[in-house]
Amino acid sequence: MNKPAKLYGIRMVWIFVFYTVTVVGINLLDDQFTLPQWFRITMSLAPILPAVLMVFAIISFVRSMDEVWQRIITESSLASAIIVGLGCFTYGFLQGAMVLPDISLLWVWPALIAVQGIAMIFVKRRYQ
């Protein structure tokens, strides 16, 4: 594993630890105490900080890659945005026409990441 990949791995482990601590900590505080609404709202935004740090780690890692890998990641990310975006758009229209369960917006980012990973398999084939 090259140096940028090792650094990325170390950063992501610490970011995931930070994320886990914030999510678990928020839930423990919320379960143990009756907190004012403003505090609950503020605390519910705490996991955004590790998510933003994750974005910077990803950007830094992608910038360390060669142009071909950057292109593969860009194309698979674009495909993910289109697929998930159209899926959300379609689901929204279907919810207006029929009874479907509500899906939390919390799942959009994980869906983007998952679909990007799947799309990368197909995009990579074009460059082999």
Phi and psi in degrees as a GROMACS rama.xvg file:
@    title "Ramachandran Plot"
@    xaxis  label "Phi"
@    yaxis  label "Psi"
@TYPE xy
-78.4212  168.676  ASN-2
-59.7248  -46.5075  LYS-3
-60.1236  -36.6237  PRO-4
-67.461  -40.2568  ALA-5
-63.7334  -45.6163  LYS-6
-61.1829  -42.3849  LEU-7
-60.8805  -45.7951  TYR-8
-60.4637  -44.8628  GLY-9
-63.3405  -45.8355  ILE-10
-58.7732  -45.3263  ARG-11
-66.3777  -37.31  MET-12
-60.7278  -48.1245  VAL-13
-64.9084  -37.6983  TRP-14
-65.7463  -42.2342  ILE-15
-65.9154  -36.159  PHE-16
-62.5724  -47.3927  VAL-17
-58.9  -45.1008  PHE-18
-60.9418  -46.8415  TYR-19
-61.6014  -44.0295  THR-20
-61.6417  -41.9461  VAL-21
-66.3394  -44.3046  THR-22
-66.3989  -48.0194  VAL-23
-65.3111  -42.3605  VAL-24
-61.1886  -42.8632  GLY-25
-61.873  -45.6339  ILE-26
-66.3199  -38.7501  ASN-27
-64.7408  -45.3571  LEU-28
-61.3986  -43.389  LEU-29
-66.5145  -35.682  ASP-30
-75.3586  -32.4531  ASP-31
-86.8155  -28.0956  GLN-32
-129.689  154.253  PHE-33
-91.3212  105.544  THR-34
-100.626  147.486  LEU-35
-64.7252  152.653  PRO-36
-56.5218  -43.0661  GLN-37
-61.7215  -36.2351  TRP-38
-71.6441  -40.1263  PHE-39
-62.339  -40.8913  ARG-40
-64.5635  -46.3774  ILE-41
-60.7951  -45.6779  THR-42
-67.3463  -32.1479  MET-43
-66.9061  -19.4226  SER-44
-89.3789  -7.07271  LEU-45
-56.5109  -39.7358  ALA-46
-66.1943  -11.0266  PRO-47
-66.9006  -34.676  ILE-48
-60.1539  -51.0242  LEU-49
-63.4461  -30.2662  PRO-50
-65.0851  -40.5643  ALA-51
-66.2278  -40.9048  VAL-52
-61.5365  -35.9835  LEU-53
-63.196  -41.7797  MET-54
-59.8428  -45.6675  VAL-55
-64.3015  -37.4939  PHE-56
-64.9444  -41.5205  ALA-57
-64.6448  -46.3486  ILE-58
-60.3088  -44.1539  ILE-59
-61.0914  -42.7884  SER-60
-65.7667  -44.1016  PHE-61
-63.5494  -38.6733  VAL-62
-64.7922  -22.8106  ARG-63
-82.2286  -8.12427  SER-64
-85.8117  163.524  MET-65
-74.9222  171.036  ASP-66
-63.3696  -34.1683  GLU-67
-65.7847  -47.3198  VAL-68
-64.844  -37.2363  TRP-69
-60.9854  -41.1663  GLN-70
-66.5873  -41.0041  ARG-71
-60.5796  -46.1735  ILE-72
-66.3101  -40.8421  ILE-73
-63.0473  -46.6967  THR-74
-65.4033  -41.2961  GLU-75
-70.2721  -32.6123  SER-76
-67.8856  -40.4793  SER-77
-64.4165  -43.1819  LEU-78
-61.2625  -41.8582  ALA-79
-61.918  -45.8766  SER-80
-60.3906  -41.5367  ALA-81
-67.5225  -46.9105  ILE-82
-65.4132  -49.2448  ILE-83
-67.7169  -40.6029  VAL-84
-60.8832  -47.3605  GLY-85
-65.4594  -35.8292  LEU-86
-63.0148  -45.4093  GLY-87
-64.3228  -43.3055  CYS-88
-59.8633  -47.909  PHE-89
-63.607  -45.384  THR-90
-61.3418  -40.1139  TYR-91
-60.7935  -43.8616  GLY-92
-65.46  -41.0391  PHE-93
-64.7609  -35.176  LEU-94
-63.165  -30.0459  GLN-95
-73.518  -21.2804  GLY-96
-103.211  -19.8956  ALA-97
-151.24  169.564  MET-98
-85.1603  113.126  VAL-99
-129.459  152.645  LEU-100
-67.698  147.815  PRO-101
-72.5518  138.322  ASP-102
-112.795  126.832  ILE-103
-65.4379  143.055  SER-104
-63.8845  -15.764  LEU-105
-58.0717  -22.3349  LEU-106
-90.7277  -5.76871  TRP-107
-67.1502  -48.6015  VAL-108
-63.9437  -47.172  TRP-109
-58.6303  -35.1561  PRO-110
-65.4534  -42.3377  ALA-111
-59.002  -43.6832  LEU-112
-66.7678  -44.6868  ILE-113
-64.1466  -46.0515  ALA-114
-66.8533  -34.7606  VAL-115
-62.4899  -41.3365  GLN-116
-63.0536  -41.5537  GLY-117
-67.8621  -43.6418  ILE-118
-62.3493  -33.2691  ALA-119
-61.7821  -32.2572  MET-120
-59.5909  -44.1063  ILE-121
-77.4192  -38.7173  PHE-122
-66.2387  -39.4686  VAL-123
-59.5052  -34.1028  LYS-124
-61.1075  -33.2179  ARG-125
-66.0262  -23.5767  ARG-126
-104.802  10.8641  TYR-127
